[in-house]
Amino acid sequence: MKYELADMATDQATMEEAFAAPMSFGTAGMRGVLGAGIGRMNVFTVRQATEGLARYIDTLSVEAKHAGVAISYDSRYMSQEFAYESAAVLGAHDIRSFVFDSLRPTPELSFAVRHLHATAGIMITASHNPKQYNGYKIYGPDGGQMPPEASDMITKFVRSVADIFHIKTLTTRQLRDRELMAIIGEDVDEAYYAQVATVTIDPQLVHNFGKDMRLIYTPLHGTGRIPAQMVLRNAGFEKFQLVPEQGIADPEFPTVPFPNPEFPQAFDMAIALGKEAHADVLIATDPDADRLGTAVWTGSEYQLLTGNQIASLLLHYILEARKQAGTLPANGAVVKSIVSTELATAIAEDYGVAMINVETGFKFIGDQIKHYEETGEHEFLFGFEESYGYLIKPFVRDKDAIQSTVLLAEVAAYYKSQNMTLWDGIQALYAKYGYYAEKTIGVDFPGVDGPKEMAALMTKFRAEAPTGFMGVTIAETQDYKTQLRIKADGTSEPIDMPVSDVLKYVLTDGTWIAIRPSGTEPKVKFYVGTSADTDAAAQDKLAGFEAALDAFRQEA
């Protein structure tokens, strides 16, 4: 760090980025570039974040401190070091920690919090970001990301740390001698795998058609290698292959420009291996194994599916299989983010299942699950976000690509039993429910001025509110910052959701457009969703609305 600071002395731009402002700390924790500076991920900012969590737990009970904090980490640079630094800070407050013996996925950390009845959880990960990043996520006692009230208190405590260089810590030896740190591993793994085994809906189907199905899996150098292979094998999928070069937990992510299953390049090696093996389906998970992407054989090539398409296939199979088994509840509910596909809504309605929309962020899906458990209002059946995150069973309270891997393999086996591929399956859903098309566009705002420019863009969209796009009138504007639903005639009604800097426009033809600043990256995300009677018409509409949105943005 001394050498890095010395280099910064002659690099004003880098110094400004590193020291202009402290790292943003919110409901999803913090994420940033590794390096020296108050705006970077390093030992001192991690200690500061953990000190904030520790001071929050200090306000609770002695029992809460003894219940402790579960800690996991991914394959990135400094992940293990940050995990142990977190335990060192907690221990100085007499708070126990339960640290995994090696890297584990984010969903298993969420499970571990619940399984161990811990007070909180810490996951060291930057998810699908490039190798220069790392991050710090905090989980509450239900295994979901901290609720706003607790998160706000933790943020205040983090900001109250006056001197980040003199935060008290204990050595690992002191932690162990005082029984303030326990190492966890296989015991939690076995409990997690036992729960994942319940995700399989039709074991006989898997036995008949899954055991011979050819599947390629890649963890993209992350945490998914051992758990994904374990659950596939346990479920009865025998002919799967690992992309060997990407099975290595390498923080350089040397075989991919971005370790993100949303991007086609992430599948290059899986496609090459898939062609050799004549594989039916290719599956990739991101470094912390909470997101899943897939490429499926169309008969002539491998086609990547979008997160919305994957979610629709998973949802339809869950509802159809449970209907056939007679286990589809009368009060079933599916939960999705407001920027995810309406194809899922059409599917849910067809099966008499409620579709609940929540704001972007899987914590809001977790909040709904908790609400249903407390009230009995609904039985949770499935939750998803368009950004390749899905949850099948709520023994985890965050996106779970391990659960999703084993269920997607079962869905592929289901279509194989009908001499169909997953590609055929999504086409069949379109033919039945209409052709839906969605796109997410990210606009980057790098540098020190990025946050101000993002805020200015959102202000412009509110001040110079559009009335329509591509000649189609806006029927309703949903502003989640003012919590108002504004009709075209000027009347409004309240939105019963948490305050969030999101705008969503619903057009008279059913098309919707949404805008929100990312909570983890310096970018503003634009979402477009539309539908038509044919795929060609839906794609044409999508392209037209995207162009119209871009033109309005450029003017703004």
C-alpha positions as CSV (number, residue, x, y, z in Angstrom):
1,M,0.0,0.0,0.0
2,K,2.9,2.4,0.7
3,Y,4.2,1.8,-2.8
4,E,0.8,2.4,-4.3
5,L,0.4,5.6,-2.4
6,A,3.9,6.8,-3.6
7,D,2.8,6.2,-7.2
8,M,-0.4,8.2,-6.6
9,A,1.7,11.2,-5.6
10,T,2.4,11.8,-9.3
11,D,-1.1,10.7,-10.6
12,Q,-3.6,13.3,-9.6
13,A,-6.6,11.6,-11.3
14,T,-6.1,8.3,-9.5
15,M,-5.6,10.1,-6.2
16,E,-8.8,12.0,-6.6
17,E,-10.8,8.8,-7.4
18,A,-9.2,7.0,-4.4
19,F,-9.7,9.8,-1.9
20,A,-12.5,12.1,-3.1
21,A,-15.2,10.3,-1.1
22,P,-15.5,7.3,1.2
23,M,-16.9,4.1,-0.3
24,S,-20.7,4.1,-0.5
25,F,-22.2,1.8,2.1
26,G,-25.8,0.8,1.7
27,T,-28.3,-2.0,2.0
28,A,-26.1,-4.2,-0.2
29,G,-22.9,-3.3,1.7
30,M,-20.1,-1.9,-0.4
31,R,-18.2,-2.8,-3.6
32,G,-15.2,-1.2,-5.3
33,V,-11.8,-1.3,-6.8
34,L,-9.1,-2.9,-4.7
35,G,-6.4,-0.5,-3.6
36,A,-5.3,2.3,-1.3
37,G,-7.7,5.1,-0.4
38,I,-10.9,5.8,1.5
39,G,-12.9,5.0,-1.7
40,R,-11.2,1.7,-2.3
41,M,-11.5,-1.9,-1.0
42,N,-8.6,-2.5,1.4
43,V,-7.9,-3.7,4.9
44,F,-8.8,-0.4,6.5
45,T,-12.1,0.1,4.8
46,V,-13.1,-3.5,5.5
47,R,-12.2,-3.0,9.2
48,Q,-14.3,0.2,9.2
49,A,-17.3,-1.6,7.7
50,T,-17.0,-4.4,10.2
51,E,-16.6,-1.9,13.1
52,G,-19.9,-0.4,12.1
53,L,-21.5,-3.9,12.1
54,A,-19.9,-4.7,15.5
55,R,-21.2,-1.4,17.0
56,Y,-24.7,-2.3,15.8
57,I,-24.5,-5.8,17.3
58,D,-23.3,-4.1,20.5
59,T,-26.7,-2.4,20.8
60,L,-28.4,-5.8,20.7
61,S,-28.1,-8.5,23.4
62,V,-25.4,-10.6,24.9
63,E,-27.2,-13.5,23.2
64,A,-26.9,-11.8,19.8
65,K,-23.1,-11.4,20.3
66,H,-22.8,-15.1,21.2
67,A,-24.9,-16.1,18.2
68,G,-22.3,-14.4,16.2
69,V,-21.6,-13.7,12.5
70,A,-21.1,-16.3,9.7
71,I,-18.4,-15.2,7.2
72,S,-17.7,-16.5,3.7
73,Y,-15.6,-15.3,0.8
74,D,-15.0,-16.0,-2.9
75,S,-12.0,-16.5,-5.1
76,R,-11.0,-12.8,-5.5
77,Y,-7.8,-11.1,-4.5
78,M,-7.8,-10.3,-0.7
79,S,-11.1,-12.2,-0.1
80,Q,-9.8,-14.5,2.5
81,E,-7.7,-11.7,4.1
82,F,-10.8,-9.5,4.4
83,A,-12.8,-12.4,5.9
84,Y,-10.2,-12.9,8.6
85,E,-9.9,-9.1,9.2
86,S,-13.7,-9.0,9.7
87,A,-13.4,-11.8,12.3
88,A,-10.6,-9.9,14.0
89,V,-12.7,-6.7,14.4
90,L,-15.8,-8.6,15.6
91,G,-13.7,-10.5,18.2
92,A,-12.5,-7.2,19.7
93,H,-16.1,-6.6,20.6
94,D,-16.5,-10.1,22.0
95,I,-18.6,-11.1,19.0
96,R,-18.2,-14.7,17.8
97,S,-17.5,-15.5,14.2
98,F,-18.0,-18.6,12.1
99,V,-15.6,-18.5,9.2
100,F,-15.7,-21.0,6.3
101,D,-12.5,-23.1,5.9
102,S,-12.3,-22.1,2.2
103,L,-14.2,-20.2,-0.4
104,R,-18.0,-20.8,-0.5
105,P,-20.9,-19.4,-2.6
106,T,-23.0,-16.4,-1.5
107,P,-26.1,-18.6,-1.3
108,E,-24.4,-21.0,1.1
109,L,-23.4,-18.0,3.3
110,S,-27.1,-17.0,3.4
111,F,-28.0,-20.6,4.3
112,A,-25.3,-20.7,7.0
113,V,-26.7,-17.7,8.8
114,R,-30.0,-19.4,9.0
115,H,-28.6,-22.9,9.8
116,L,-26.4,-21.6,12.6
117,H,-29.0,-19.1,13.9
118,A,-26.4,-16.4,13.6
119,T,-27.1,-12.7,14.2
120,A,-25.6,-11.7,10.9
121,G,-23.5,-12.8,8.0
122,I,-20.7,-11.3,5.9
123,M,-19.9,-12.3,2.4
124,I,-16.7,-11.0,0.8
125,T,-17.4,-10.9,-2.9
126,A,-17.7,-8.5,-5.9
127,S,-20.0,-11.0,-7.6
128,H,-19.6,-10.7,-11.4
129,N,-17.5,-7.6,-11.4
130,P,-14.0,-7.6,-13.1
131,K,-10.9,-8.8,-11.3
132,Q,-10.0,-5.3,-10.0
133,Y,-13.0,-5.3,-7.7
134,N,-14.0,-6.8,-4.4
135,G,-16.9,-6.2,-2.1
136,Y,-18.5,-6.7,1.3
137,K,-22.1,-7.7,1.8
138,I,-24.0,-7.9,5.2
139,Y,-26.8,-10.4,5.9
140,G,-29.5,-10.3,8.6
141,P,-30.6,-13.2,10.9
142,D,-33.1,-14.4,8.3
143,G,-30.3,-14.9,5.8
144,G,-31.4,-12.0,3.7
145,Q,-29.6,-8.8,3.2
146,M,-30.1,-6.4,6.1
147,P,-33.4,-4.6,6.2
148,P,-33.3,-0.8,5.8
149,E,-33.7,0.1,9.5
150,A,-30.7,-2.1,10.5
151,S,-28.7,-1.2,7.4
152,D,-29.2,2.6,8.2
153,M,-28.0,2.1,11.7
154,I,-24.9,0.2,10.5
155,T,-24.2,2.9,8.0
156,K,-24.3,5.5,10.7
157,F,-21.9,3.5,12.8
158,V,-19.6,3.0,9.9
159,R,-19.5,6.7,9.3
160,S,-18.9,7.4,13.0
161,V,-15.5,5.6,12.9
162,A,-13.2,8.6,13.2
163,D,-9.8,6.8,12.8
164,I,-9.7,3.8,10.5
165,F,-6.0,3.2,11.3
166,H,-6.6,2.4,14.9
167,I,-9.6,0.1,14.9
168,K,-9.1,-2.6,17.6
169,T,-8.6,-6.1,16.4
170,L,-7.6,-9.5,17.8
171,T,-5.1,-11.9,16.3
172,T,-6.3,-15.2,15.0
173,R,-4.6,-16.9,17.9
174,Q,-6.4,-14.7,20.4
175,L,-9.7,-15.4,18.7
176,R,-9.2,-19.1,18.9
177,D,-8.0,-19.1,22.5
178,R,-11.0,-17.1,23.6
179,E,-13.4,-19.2,21.5
180,L,-14.5,-16.2,19.5
181,M,-13.8,-17.8,16.1
182,A,-14.9,-21.2,14.8
183,I,-14.0,-22.7,11.5
184,I,-17.0,-24.2,9.6
185,G,-17.0,-26.3,6.5
186,E,-18.2,-29.8,5.7
187,D,-20.9,-29.8,8.4
188,V,-22.6,-26.8,6.8
189,D,-22.0,-28.1,3.3
190,E,-23.8,-31.4,4.0
191,A,-26.8,-29.5,5.5
192,Y,-27.0,-27.2,2.5
193,Y,-26.7,-30.1,0.0
194,A,-29.5,-31.9,1.8
195,Q,-31.8,-28.9,1.3
196,V,-30.7,-28.5,-2.4
197,A,-31.7,-32.2,-2.9
198,T,-35.3,-31.1,-2.2
199,V,-35.3,-28.8,-5.2
200,T,-35.7,-31.7,-7.6
201,I,-39.4,-32.0,-8.3
202,D,-39.5,-35.2,-10.3
203,P,-36.7,-37.6,-9.4
204,Q,-38.1,-40.3,-11.8
205,L,-37.9,-37.9,-14.7
206,V,-34.3,-37.2,-13.9
207,H,-33.6,-40.9,-13.6
208,N,-35.2,-41.7,-16.9
209,F,-33.8,-38.8,-19.0
210,G,-31.3,-36.8,-16.9
211,K,-28.7,-39.5,-16.3
212,D,-27.9,-39.6,-20.1
213,M,-28.3,-35.9,-20.8
214,R,-25.0,-34.2,-21.8
215,L,-24.4,-31.0,-19.8
216,I,-21.4,-28.7,-19.6
217,Y,-20.8,-26.6,-16.5
218,T,-18.4,-23.8,-15.8
219,P,-17.9,-21.9,-12.5
220,L,-15.9,-19.1,-14.3
221,H,-13.0,-19.5,-11.9
222,G,-15.3,-19.0,-8.9
223,T,-16.9,-20.7,-5.9
224,G,-19.4,-22.9,-7.8
225,R,-17.1,-25.8,-8.9
226,I,-17.5,-28.1,-5.9
227,P,-21.2,-27.4,-4.9
228,A,-22.6,-27.4,-8.4
229,Q,-20.9,-30.7,-9.3
230,M,-22.0,-32.2,-6.0
231,V,-25.7,-31.3,-6.4
232,L,-25.8,-32.4,-10.0
233,R,-24.3,-35.8,-9.1
234,N,-26.6,-36.2,-6.1
235,A,-29.6,-35.4,-8.3
236,G,-28.7,-38.2,-10.8
237,F,-27.1,-36.2,-13.6
238,E,-24.2,-38.4,-14.5
239,K,-22.9,-37.2,-17.9
240,F,-21.9,-33.6,-17.1
241,Q,-18.5,-32.2,-17.7
242,L,-16.6,-29.3,-16.2
243,V,-14.8,-26.8,-18.3
244,P,-11.4,-27.7,-16.7
245,E,-9.5,-24.4,-17.3
246,Q,-12.4,-22.5,-15.7
247,G,-12.7,-24.9,-12.7
248,I,-9.6,-23.3,-11.2
249,A,-10.4,-20.6,-8.6
250,D,-8.2,-18.0,-10.1
251,P,-8.7,-14.3,-9.1
252,E,-7.3,-13.2,-12.5
253,F,-10.2,-14.8,-14.3
254,P,-7.7,-15.4,-17.1
255,T,-10.0,-17.0,-19.6
256,V,-12.8,-14.4,-19.6
257,P,-12.8,-10.6,-20.0
258,F,-15.6,-10.4,-17.4
259,P,-16.6,-13.4,-15.2
260,N,-20.3,-12.7,-15.9
261,P,-22.7,-15.3,-17.3
262,E,-24.7,-12.5,-19.0
263,F,-21.9,-12.0,-21.5
264,P,-21.5,-14.2,-24.5
265,Q,-17.7,-14.4,-24.1
266,A,-18.1,-16.2,-20.8
267,F,-19.4,-19.1,-22.8
268,D,-16.7,-19.4,-25.4
269,M,-14.8,-22.3,-23.8
270,A,-18.1,-24.0,-22.7
271,I,-19.3,-23.8,-26.3
272,A,-16.1,-25.3,-27.7
273,L,-16.3,-28.2,-25.2
274,G,-20.1,-28.5,-25.8
275,K,-19.6,-29.0,-29.5
276,E,-17.0,-31.8,-28.9
277,A,-19.3,-33.5,-26.4
278,H,-22.6,-32.8,-28.3
279,A,-24.0,-31.3,-25.1
280,D,-27.6,-30.4,-24.7
281,V,-27.1,-27.5,-22.4
282,L,-24.3,-25.3,-21.1
283,I,-24.5,-23.7,-17.6
284,A,-22.2,-21.0,-16.2
285,T,-22.3,-19.4,-12.7
286,D,-20.6,-16.2,-11.7
287,P,-17.7,-16.1,-9.1
288,D,-19.9,-16.2,-6.0
289,A,-22.4,-18.5,-7.6
290,D,-25.5,-16.5,-7.1
291,R,-26.2,-15.8,-10.8
292,L,-26.6,-18.4,-13.5
293,G,-26.6,-18.2,-17.3
294,T,-27.1,-20.8,-19.9
295,A,-26.6,-21.5,-23.6
296,V,-28.8,-24.1,-25.3
297,W,-28.5,-26.1,-28.5
298,T,-30.9,-24.9,-31.2
299,G,-30.1,-27.7,-33.7
300,S,-27.4,-25.7,-35.4
301,E,-25.7,-23.6,-32.8
302,Y,-25.7,-22.7,-29.1
303,Q,-27.9,-19.8,-28.2
304,L,-27.6,-17.8,-25.0
305,L,-30.9,-17.3,-23.1
306,T,-31.6,-14.1,-21.3
307,G,-32.2,-14.0,-17.5
308,N,-35.9,-13.4,-18.3
309,Q,-36.1,-16.5,-20.6
310,I,-34.4,-18.7,-18.0
311,A,-36.7,-17.5,-15.3
312,S,-39.8,-18.1,-17.5
313,L,-38.7,-21.7,-18.2
314,L,-38.0,-22.4,-14.6
315,L,-41.3,-20.9,-13.5
316,H,-43.4,-22.7,-16.0
317,Y,-41.8,-26.1,-15.1
318,I,-42.3,-25.5,-11.4
319,L,-46.0,-24.7,-11.8
320,E,-46.7,-27.4,-14.4
321,A,-44.9,-30.1,-12.4
322,R,-46.6,-29.2,-9.2
323,K,-49.9,-29.0,-10.9
324,Q,-49.4,-32.5,-12.3
325,A,-48.3,-33.8,-8.8
326,G,-51.3,-32.2,-7.2
327,T,-49.0,-30.0,-4.9
328,L,-49.8,-26.5,-6.4
329,P,-51.1,-24.5,-3.5
330,A,-54.2,-22.3,-3.8
331,N,-52.4,-19.4,-2.3
332,G,-49.2,-19.7,-4.3
333,A,-47.1,-16.6,-5.1
334,V,-44.2,-15.7,-7.4
335,V,-42.1,-12.6,-6.6
336,K,-40.2,-10.7,-9.2
337,S,-38.5,-7.3,-9.6
338,I,-40.4,-4.5,-11.3
339,V,-37.9,-4.5,-14.2
340,S,-38.3,-8.2,-15.0
341,T,-40.4,-9.8,-17.8
342,E,-44.1,-9.8,-17.9
343,L,-44.1,-13.2,-19.6
344,A,-43.7,-14.6,-16.1
345,T,-46.9,-12.7,-15.1
346,A,-48.8,-14.3,-17.9
347,I,-47.6,-17.8,-16.9
348,A,-48.4,-17.2,-13.3
349,E,-51.9,-16.0,-14.1
350,D,-52.5,-19.0,-16.3
351,Y,-51.9,-21.3,-13.3
352,G,-53.9,-19.1,-10.9
353,V,-50.8,-18.0,-9.0
354,A,-50.3,-14.4,-7.7
355,M,-47.5,-12.4,-9.2
356,I,-45.9,-9.9,-6.7
357,N,-43.7,-7.1,-8.0
358,V,-41.0,-5.6,-5.8
359,E,-38.2,-3.1,-6.3
360,T,-34.9,-4.2,-7.7
361,G,-32.7,-6.0,-5.2
362,F,-33.1,-9.5,-4.0
363,K,-33.5,-8.3,-0.4
364,F,-37.0,-7.2,-1.3
365,I,-37.8,-10.7,-2.5
366,G,-36.5,-12.0,0.8
367,D,-38.7,-9.5,2.6
368,Q,-41.8,-10.9,0.9
369,I,-40.8,-14.5,1.9
370,K,-40.5,-13.4,5.5
371,H,-43.8,-11.7,5.3
372,Y,-45.5,-14.8,3.9
373,E,-44.0,-16.9,6.7
374,E,-45.3,-14.5,9.3
375,T,-48.8,-14.0,7.9
376,G,-49.5,-17.2,5.9
377,E,-50.9,-14.9,3.1
378,H,-49.1,-16.8,0.4
379,E,-46.9,-19.8,-0.2
380,F,-43.7,-18.7,-1.9
381,L,-43.1,-20.7,-5.2
382,F,-40.3,-18.8,-7.0
383,G,-38.5,-15.5,-7.1
384,F,-36.3,-13.9,-9.7
385,E,-34.7,-10.8,-11.2
386,E,-33.9,-10.3,-14.8
387,S,-30.2,-10.0,-13.9
388,Y,-29.8,-13.8,-13.9
389,G,-30.8,-14.3,-10.3
390,Y,-33.3,-17.0,-9.2
391,L,-34.5,-18.6,-6.0
392,I,-36.5,-21.8,-5.9
393,K,-36.7,-22.7,-2.3
394,P,-36.4,-20.2,0.6
395,F,-33.9,-22.1,2.8
396,V,-31.7,-19.5,1.2
397,R,-32.7,-15.8,1.1
398,D,-30.7,-14.6,-1.8
399,K,-30.1,-15.5,-5.4
400,D,-29.0,-19.1,-5.6
401,A,-27.2,-20.4,-8.7
402,I,-26.6,-23.8,-7.1
403,Q,-30.3,-24.4,-6.7
404,S,-30.9,-23.0,-10.1
405,T,-28.3,-25.3,-11.7
406,V,-29.9,-28.5,-10.5
407,L,-33.5,-27.3,-11.4
408,L,-32.4,-26.0,-14.9
409,A,-30.9,-29.4,-15.6
410,E,-34.2,-31.0,-14.6
411,V,-36.1,-28.7,-16.9
412,A,-33.7,-29.6,-19.7
413,A,-34.5,-33.3,-19.0
414,Y,-38.2,-32.5,-19.0
415,Y,-38.0,-31.1,-22.5
416,K,-35.6,-33.9,-23.6
417,S,-38.4,-36.4,-22.6
418,Q,-40.5,-34.7,-25.2
419,N,-37.7,-34.6,-27.8
420,M,-37.4,-30.9,-27.3
421,T,-34.5,-28.6,-26.2
422,L,-34.7,-25.6,-23.8
423,W,-34.7,-23.5,-26.9
424,D,-37.8,-25.3,-28.1
425,G,-39.3,-24.8,-24.7
426,I,-39.0,-21.0,-24.7
427,Q,-40.4,-20.9,-28.2
428,A,-43.4,-23.0,-27.0
429,L,-44.0,-20.5,-24.2
430,Y,-43.9,-17.6,-26.6
431,A,-46.4,-19.4,-28.9
432,K,-48.8,-19.8,-26.0
433,Y,-48.4,-16.6,-24.1
434,G,-47.2,-14.1,-26.7
435,Y,-43.7,-13.0,-27.8
436,Y,-42.0,-11.0,-25.2
437,A,-38.7,-9.1,-25.7
438,E,-36.7,-7.2,-23.1
439,K,-33.3,-5.5,-23.0
440,T,-31.1,-3.9,-20.3
441,I,-28.8,-1.1,-21.4
442,G,-26.1,0.1,-19.0
443,V,-24.6,3.6,-19.4
444,D,-21.3,4.0,-17.5
445,F,-20.4,7.1,-15.5
446,P,-16.8,6.6,-14.4
447,G,-14.5,8.8,-12.4
448,V,-15.0,11.2,-9.5
449,D,-17.9,13.1,-11.2
450,G,-19.7,9.9,-12.1
451,P,-22.2,9.9,-9.1
452,K,-23.1,13.6,-9.8
453,E,-23.6,12.9,-13.5
454,M,-25.9,10.0,-12.6
455,A,-27.9,12.1,-10.2
456,A,-28.2,14.9,-12.8
457,L,-29.5,12.5,-15.4
458,M,-32.2,11.2,-13.1
459,T,-33.1,14.8,-12.2
460,K,-33.4,15.6,-15.9
461,F,-35.8,12.7,-16.6
462,R,-38.0,14.0,-13.7
463,A,-37.8,17.7,-14.7
464,E,-38.3,17.1,-18.4
465,A,-40.7,14.2,-18.1
466,P,-41.3,12.4,-21.4
467,T,-44.9,12.0,-22.6
468,G,-44.3,9.1,-24.9
469,F,-41.8,7.1,-27.0
470,M,-41.9,6.1,-30.6
471,G,-45.3,7.7,-30.9
472,V,-46.8,5.6,-28.1
473,T,-48.2,7.6,-25.2
474,I,-47.2,7.0,-21.6
475,A,-50.2,5.8,-19.7
476,E,-48.6,5.9,-16.3
477,T,-45.3,7.1,-14.7
478,Q,-44.2,5.3,-11.6
479,D,-41.7,7.3,-9.5
480,Y,-40.4,5.2,-6.7
481,K,-38.5,8.2,-5.2
482,T,-41.6,10.3,-4.7
483,Q,-43.6,7.0,-4.3
484,L,-46.3,8.3,-6.7
485,R,-48.0,6.6,-9.6
486,I,-48.9,9.4,-12.0
487,K,-51.6,8.9,-14.7
488,A,-51.6,10.6,-18.0
489,D,-54.4,12.9,-16.9
490,G,-52.3,14.2,-14.1
491,T,-54.0,12.3,-11.2
492,S,-51.8,10.3,-8.9
493,E,-51.9,7.6,-6.3
494,P,-49.3,6.4,-3.8
495,I,-46.9,3.5,-4.3
496,D,-46.6,1.2,-1.3
497,M,-43.0,0.4,-1.7
498,P,-39.7,1.6,-0.1
499,V,-38.2,4.9,-1.4
500,S,-35.8,4.2,-4.3
501,D,-34.4,6.2,-7.2
502,V,-36.3,4.5,-9.9
503,L,-38.6,5.7,-12.7
504,K,-40.8,3.4,-14.7
505,Y,-43.0,4.3,-17.6
506,V,-45.9,2.1,-18.7
507,L,-47.1,2.9,-22.2
508,T,-50.6,2.5,-23.7
509,D,-49.5,-0.6,-25.7
510,G,-48.2,-2.4,-22.6
511,T,-44.6,-1.6,-23.3
512,W,-42.6,-0.5,-20.2
513,I,-39.4,1.4,-19.8
514,A,-37.5,1.8,-16.5
515,I,-34.5,3.8,-15.4
516,R,-32.4,3.4,-12.2
517,P,-28.8,4.0,-11.1
518,S,-27.0,0.8,-10.3
519,G,-26.4,0.2,-6.6
520,T,-23.1,-1.6,-7.1
521,E,-21.5,-0.1,-10.3
522,P,-21.0,3.5,-11.6
523,K,-23.7,3.2,-14.2
524,V,-27.4,4.0,-14.9
525,K,-29.4,1.1,-16.2
526,F,-32.2,1.5,-18.7
527,Y,-34.8,-1.3,-19.2
528,V,-37.2,-1.9,-22.0
529,G,-39.9,-4.6,-22.1
530,T,-42.4,-5.1,-24.9
531,S,-44.5,-7.8,-26.6
532,A,-46.2,-8.6,-29.9
533,D,-47.9,-11.4,-31.8
534,T,-44.7,-12.6,-33.5
535,D,-41.0,-12.7,-32.5
536,A,-40.0,-10.4,-35.4
537,A,-42.6,-7.8,-34.4
538,A,-41.5,-7.9,-30.8
539,Q,-37.8,-7.5,-31.7
540,D,-38.7,-4.6,-34.1
541,K,-40.6,-2.9,-31.3
542,L,-37.8,-3.4,-28.9
543,A,-35.3,-1.9,-31.2
544,G,-37.5,1.1,-31.9
545,F,-38.2,1.8,-28.3
546,E,-34.5,1.5,-27.5
547,A,-33.6,4.0,-30.2
548,A,-36.3,6.4,-29.0
549,L,-35.1,6.1,-25.4
550,D,-31.5,6.7,-26.4
551,A,-32.5,9.8,-28.4
552,F,-34.4,11.2,-25.4
553,R,-31.5,10.4,-23.1
554,Q,-29.0,12.2,-25.4
555,E,-31.3,15.3,-25.5
556,A,-31.5,15.2,-21.7
